Structures are given as structure tokens and as C-alpha cells.
Amino acid sequence: MFTLEIEGTAVAVINSDEASAKDLFTCDGFKEDIQSMTSGGKPLWDGKAPLLVRPAKEDEIEVFEDALAEDDGEGEFVDDPRYTDAETEEGDEDEADIVFLVDIDEEDTAHA
């Protein structure tokens, strides 16, 4: 598992290999998302700070596993086509899950 860190703050964890984590965390669609998402009223990313992808720490892995354990599969989750990788469409076993480690503010629909 790998963690996305921005300016010393662990933002998200993904259960994939390092190359896939770097690809996803640095793709344009994900960057757009973390620029528009806020935590405590502040954007997760200012568009300038380096995006560090590093091995996840034990406590981050625990948060990730707890979040997935709590997810009972119900809800309104819809796959985002921007994150569909043609190479991983061959099988579901290649799918990666992302868990945010910071509290995300409710989406502001004014800019949508």
C-alpha cells in the first residue's frame, strides 16, 4: 500500500503497487479532484506543492483496512470513468481502492 502525502500531511492511501499508485495519484483527473476537494475549508492541494507517493505506514494501513471493513457495499458509489485504466479492465483483481486519511468537506455544488 502507498500513501499520497502533500506538504507533510498524509492525504490518501491506495492498495496497489508503487507504479500504479504514482500513476493514479498524479493523473490529471485526480489532481483536479484534490484541488477542488477541501478539508477544514482548505483545498487538499494548491496545485503547486509536490505530490509525494511513499509506502504507507502501519497506522495508515489500519485506517485503510478499517474503512474498507466498514464499507458494506451499500451506497451511491459510481465508478469515475476518468480513473479507468485500459490495462486494468482485464480483471477486477487489478482494481485499487483509495481511502482518504483527512476529513473531506461536503461538496460545494456552486461550482459544479
Secondary structure, 3 states (H helix, E strand, C coil): CEEEEECCEEEEEECCCHHHHHHHHCCHHHHHHHHHCEECCEECCCCCCCEEEEECCHHHHHHHHHHHHHCCCCCCCCCCHHHCCHHHCCCHHHCCCEEECCCCCCCCHHHC
